[in-house]
Amino acid sequence: MTAEPQKPGADDQRNEEAEAAASAVLDDIETLRARALERDQYLMLLQRTQADFENYQKRNQRERDQERRFAHSGFARELLTVLDNLDRATAAAQQAKETGPLVQGVAMVQNQLLELMRRHGITPIEALGKPFDPNLHQAVMQEPTDAAPPNTVTKVLERGFMIHERVLRPAHVVVSTSPGTGK
């Protein structure tokens, strides 16, 4: 059998068609790459936005928790004046050496109020005999003395209180100084 003679230009036409098809495939590949890059950018934007939103939710939850935890600070601060008056009443009774039922009743109310405050995270600041801490104490005066090292709380004029880890009211205190300073 003899091979049929091919028509001139048929190979050229097939080559052109193949080149056109290859060019179309390459164009499609480039289009797909561009779309994949765009998709990746949108995915990263979505992931960043999602992470930002989750962080916002966590921050918002922490702020709400903190707000709830310290919501009664104002009320507690106002109750401290009542507690101060109960302290004064019991101190006056002790000074007068009274121990009658009225004094016992006032002391009982004072203890109930302190216990109620403790249950809500409000605790007294222990200051007497402790080193002066400006974060917890407010120095009202200084007292030269040999009885305590310098910069030690020697008297508590008004008790301070903490609400959880925050100072609700600093303790008003007298701080010791060296006897030679005279201040």
C-alpha positions as CSV (number, residue, x, y, z in Angstrom):
1,M,0.0,0.0,0.0
2,T,1.1,3.3,-0.8
3,A,0.8,6.1,1.5
4,E,-1.7,8.7,0.4
5,P,-0.1,11.9,-0.3
6,Q,-1.0,14.5,2.3
7,K,-2.5,17.7,1.3
8,P,-0.2,20.5,1.5
9,G,-0.8,22.8,4.5
10,A,-2.8,20.2,6.5
11,D,0.1,19.8,9.0
12,D,0.4,23.5,9.2
13,Q,-3.2,23.8,10.1
14,R,-3.0,21.1,12.7
15,N,0.1,22.7,14.2
16,E,-1.7,26.0,14.3
17,E,-4.7,24.4,16.0
18,A,-2.4,22.6,18.5
19,E,-0.6,25.8,19.3
20,A,-3.9,27.7,19.7
21,A,-5.2,24.9,22.0
22,A,-1.9,25.0,24.0
23,S,-2.1,28.8,24.2
24,A,-5.7,28.5,25.4
25,V,-4.7,25.9,28.0
26,L,-1.8,28.2,29.2
27,D,-4.2,31.1,29.4
28,D,-6.7,29.0,31.4
29,I,-3.8,27.9,33.7
30,E,-2.8,31.6,34.2
31,T,-6.4,32.5,34.9
32,L,-6.7,29.7,37.4
33,R,-3.5,30.7,39.1
34,A,-4.8,34.3,39.4
35,R,-8.1,33.1,40.8
36,A,-6.3,30.8,43.2
37,L,-4.1,33.7,44.4
38,E,-7.2,35.9,44.8
39,R,-8.9,33.0,46.7
40,D,-5.9,32.7,49.0
41,Q,-6.0,36.4,49.7
42,Y,-9.7,36.2,50.5
43,L,-9.1,33.2,52.7
44,M,-6.4,35.0,54.6
45,L,-8.6,38.1,55.0
46,L,-11.4,35.8,56.2
47,Q,-9.1,34.1,58.7
48,R,-7.7,37.4,60.0
49,T,-11.3,38.8,60.3
50,Q,-12.4,35.7,62.1
51,A,-9.4,35.8,64.5
52,D,-10.0,39.5,65.1
53,F,-13.7,38.8,65.9
54,E,-12.8,36.0,68.3
55,N,-10.3,38.3,70.0
56,Y,-13.0,41.0,70.3
57,Q,-15.4,38.5,71.8
58,K,-12.8,37.3,74.3
59,R,-11.9,40.9,75.3
60,N,-15.5,41.8,75.5
61,Q,-16.2,38.8,77.8
62,R,-13.2,39.7,80.0
63,E,-14.5,43.3,80.3
64,R,-18.0,42.1,81.2
65,D,-16.6,39.7,83.8
66,Q,-14.5,42.5,85.3
67,E,-17.4,44.8,85.3
68,R,-19.6,42.2,87.0
69,R,-16.9,41.5,89.5
70,F,-16.4,45.1,90.6
71,A,-20.0,46.2,90.0
72,H,-20.8,46.7,93.7
73,S,-17.7,48.8,94.3
74,G,-19.6,52.1,94.6
75,F,-22.2,50.5,97.0
76,A,-19.4,48.9,99.0
77,R,-17.5,52.2,99.3
78,E,-20.6,53.9,100.7
79,L,-21.1,51.0,103.2
80,L,-17.6,51.6,104.5
81,T,-18.8,54.8,106.2
82,V,-21.4,52.8,108.1
83,L,-18.7,50.3,109.1
84,D,-16.4,53.2,110.2
85,N,-19.2,54.4,112.5
86,L,-19.7,50.9,113.9
87,D,-15.9,50.8,114.5
88,R,-16.1,54.1,116.3
89,A,-19.0,53.0,118.4
90,T,-17.3,49.8,119.5
91,A,-14.0,51.7,120.2
92,A,-15.9,54.2,122.3
93,A,-17.6,51.4,124.2
94,Q,-14.2,49.7,124.8
95,Q,-12.7,52.9,126.0
96,A,-15.6,53.4,128.4
97,K,-15.3,49.8,129.5
98,E,-18.9,49.0,128.6
99,T,-19.9,45.4,127.8
100,G,-23.7,45.6,128.0
101,P,-26.1,44.1,125.5
102,L,-26.2,47.3,123.3
103,V,-22.4,47.1,122.9
104,Q,-22.6,43.4,122.1
105,G,-25.4,44.0,119.6
106,V,-23.4,46.7,117.8
107,A,-20.3,44.4,117.7
108,M,-22.5,41.6,116.3
109,V,-23.9,43.9,113.6
110,Q,-20.3,45.0,112.8
111,N,-19.2,41.3,112.4
112,Q,-22.2,40.5,110.3
113,L,-21.4,43.4,108.0
114,L,-17.7,42.3,107.7
115,E,-18.7,38.7,106.9
116,L,-21.2,39.9,104.3
117,M,-18.5,42.0,102.7
118,R,-16.0,39.1,102.8
119,R,-18.5,36.9,100.9
120,H,-18.5,39.5,98.2
121,G,-14.7,39.8,98.0
122,I,-14.3,42.8,100.2
123,T,-11.6,42.4,102.8
124,P,-9.8,44.7,105.2
125,I,-6.3,45.7,104.5
126,E,-4.0,44.5,107.3
127,A,-1.8,47.5,107.9
128,L,-0.7,47.7,111.6
129,G,3.0,46.8,112.0
130,K,3.4,46.3,108.2
131,P,5.9,48.3,106.1
132,F,4.3,51.3,104.5
133,D,3.0,50.6,101.0
134,P,1.7,53.6,99.1
135,N,-0.5,51.3,97.0
136,L,-2.4,50.1,100.0
137,H,-1.9,52.9,102.6
138,Q,-2.3,56.6,102.7
139,A,0.1,58.2,105.2
140,V,-1.8,60.9,107.2
141,M,1.1,61.7,109.5
142,Q,4.6,60.5,110.6
143,E,5.6,59.7,114.1
144,P,9.2,59.6,115.3
145,T,9.6,56.4,117.4
146,D,12.2,53.8,118.4
147,A,9.4,51.2,118.9
148,A,9.2,50.4,115.1
149,P,11.6,50.5,112.2
150,P,11.3,53.5,110.0
151,N,8.6,53.5,107.4
152,T,6.4,51.1,109.4
153,V,2.7,51.6,110.0
154,T,2.3,52.4,113.7
155,K,-1.4,53.3,113.9
156,V,-4.4,52.8,111.7
157,L,-6.7,55.8,111.8
158,E,-9.2,54.4,109.2
159,R,-9.2,50.8,107.9
160,G,-8.6,50.3,104.3
161,F,-10.4,47.6,102.2
162,M,-9.7,45.6,99.1
163,I,-12.3,44.4,96.6
164,H,-10.8,41.2,95.2
165,E,-7.3,42.4,94.1
166,R,-8.1,46.1,93.8
167,V,-7.9,48.7,96.6
168,L,-11.4,49.9,97.4
169,R,-10.1,52.4,100.0
170,P,-6.6,52.8,101.2
171,A,-5.9,52.6,104.9
172,H,-5.3,56.0,106.5
173,V,-2.2,55.4,108.7
174,V,0.5,56.9,110.8
175,V,4.0,55.9,109.7
176,S,7.1,55.7,111.9
177,T,10.2,57.7,111.2
178,S,13.6,57.7,112.9
179,P,13.6,59.6,116.2
180,G,16.4,61.9,114.9
181,T,14.4,63.2,111.9
182,G,11.7,64.8,114.0
183,K,9.3,64.8,111.1
